[in-house]
Amino acid sequence: MKRVVLAALLAIFAMDYSYGQMLERKEGSNKKWGFVDETGELIIPYKYEHVDGFSEGLAAVKLKRKWGFIDKNDKVVIPFKFAIATNFYEGVAPVMRGNGKWGFIDKSSTVVLPIKYASYREAVEAAIAIGIFQGLDPEMLKRKGIIDETGAVVVPMKCTKQQNSIL
């Protein structure tokens, strides 16, 4: 029963209803991913190595080992240049470069939070903070803090894992 509920939740999160047409991600027989509409008709061909669902009109997709973003017409909106990219939320998306550093971009691919953090994890309460980051130097790797989508520090990078269980 738990698997059925989990599968249903994952299917819901993989869809985007905000633009009138629901597109669901689906794996093809060629082991590539694409998108189908609510009738099962293939809308975006099975050509991607991996895909996330649509969020705010864009989907993070992986092609030739790089992540970028497409729209619902399969037009590349943000070029394939990231090691990892995830869905947009309130106009920004977390991305990781090949050097292992994280930051945020907006829908025009402009970096809005510098791509310089060692790690990233989504915050439980997005209204409070957009992510939890770690610094890069050896001392800061032991510390974590919270930064909002504007880059403003909500909780300074002073907390160690042992000191703060919310991080």
N, C-alpha and C positions, 0 to 999 in steps of 0.2 A: 504494500500500500504506500509506503514511504517513497518508493521509487516512482510510482505513478504520479504522486503529488509533486515530487521534485521535477520529473519530466515535464509536467504541465506548467509548472512555474518557469522552467527554462524556456519552454516554447513561447510563453507569454512575453518574457523579457527579450526574446529574439525578434519580436515584431514591433512595428511602429505604426500606430493608428493615426498619428497626428496629421497626415497629409491626404486623408481620404482613401488611400489605397494601402492595404496591408501587404507587406512583403515579408515572407518568412525565409530564413536562410535554410538551405538544404544541400546535402552532399550528393553529388552525382555518381554514376557508376564508374566514372573515371577517377574517383577519389579527389576531385576538385569540388569547390563550393560555388554556389550561385544563389539566386533568389527566385522564389515562385510567388504568385499572387494567391488570393483567397480561393481561387478555383483550381489551383495546382499548376497553372500555366507558367512555364519558365519565362521570366521577365529579364533576368540578368544571367547570362550563360555560366555554366559550371567551368570556371577558368581560374578561380582563386585558390591558393593554398590553404587559406583559412579566412573566415569572415566573422565579424560581430554583427549583431542586429542593427537596424537603423535607429538612430537617435538624433533628434533635431534635424531630420532630413538628410543625414549623412551616415554612412556605414564605414567602419574601419575594416579594410581588407588587406590581405597579404598576397603579394605577387613577386616572384623572383627573390624571396627571402627578405623583402622589405614591406613595411606597412605604409599605407596611405589611406585616403578617404575618397569614396565615390558618392554620387547622388543617385536617385532612384532611376535615372536614365543610363546608368553605368558610365557617366562622365567623371573623369578624374578631377576632383576639386582640390585636393591636397596631394602633391606628388608622393610617390613611394620612396621615402627616404628615412624612415624610422625603423629601429630594431623592434620596437613594440609601440602600438598605439591602441587606445581604448576609446570607448564612446564619449561623445560630447555630453556635457551636463551644464546647463545654464551658460552656454556659449563657449565653453572651454573644454579641452580634452588633454588628459595626461599622455605624454609621449616619452619614449626613451630612445636616445641616440645609440649608435654602435659602441660608444665608449662606456655604456652602462649608466649614464647620467640621465636623470628625470627632470621634467619641467612641464609647462602647459603651453598649448597653442590655442589660438582662436580659429574661427572658421575660414579666415583668409590666410592661414598658416603663419601668422605673426606670433612670435614667441611673447607670451604675456607673463609668464613666470620663468625666469632663466632656467635653462636646461643644465643644471649644475649639481643636482642632489643625488646622493648615493642610493636612496631607495624612496619608494612611494607606496602608500597604502591608502585606499579611500577611507575617509572618516565615516564613522557610523552616523553622525548627525551632520548632514551637508549644510544645514543652516548655520552651524557653528564654524565649521572649517571644511575646506575642500580636500585636504590631504595631510598626511603625516610624512615628514621628510627626515632624512638623516644627512648630516654634514659629510664632507669628503675627507678632511684630514684625519689622520689616525686617532686623534683625541675625540673629534666630533663623531666618528663612526660609532662610538659608544653612547652617543646622545641622540635624542630625538626631540622634535618639536612639531608644532602645528602651524601651517601657513594657509591663509585663505586664498581664494581665486585671484585676488589682486596682488598677492605677494606680501601682504601685511602679516607680520608674525602675530599669531594668536597666543601660542605658548612657545616661549623661547627654547632653543635647543640646549637645554640644561638638564633635562630629565634623562636618567638612564633607565634601562629596562626594569631594574629592581626598584627604582624610586617611584615610578608612575605606571600603574597597571592599565590606565586608559589608553596609553600609547602602545 
